[in-house]
């Protein structure tokens, strides 16, 4: 397997891990159905940056600048192996969240990380906020037409509360309170969607 292919593998693994980790940790109910949101430019830039970082580490390893060792790796071989490419791709994001120490003003609560995480602070907060806005807009657009069909907010809320999956009593009570306090049909549908998935919402309100 050529070095170019191995570098590409390292890039793609880091890219995929960054994309999947963000989607499953922050947007598990909305990432799949809203393809327009998954076309968010910020989401692809975010993932591509981590892919590029993995590519840089893999290139440095192939050049003998850095070493990657482990039970499945040959630390005496400076050429990039398949296992090394996979290992770098999987760990690229973790490598950039190493904080050696933090700086903060006296008596202040905000701190600035010093270490590889310093680099992350240059791009990640802005991109994560942009992705959040893209997801919010996509959900709103997807719910607008359905909310226009079901205009009776009292009926909508009653149906949602009557058709909840089994939940622990405290969680069910909190969710029911959120639905009852929703000022619009669209907001109530958003709460139900984020709790139970798009499939559950479309089944209840086809």
Secondary structure, DSSP 4 states (H G I P E B T S, - for coil): --HHHHHHHHHHHHHHHHHHHHHHHH-TTTTTT-HHHHT-HHHHHHHHHHHHHHHHHHHHHHTTSS----TTS-TT--SPPHHHHHHHHHHHHHHTT-EEEEE--TT-S--EEEETHHHHTTTHHHHHHHHHHHHHHHHHHHHHHHHHH---HHHHHHHHHHTPPP--HHHHHHHHHHHHH-SSHHHHHHHHHHHH-HHHHHHH--
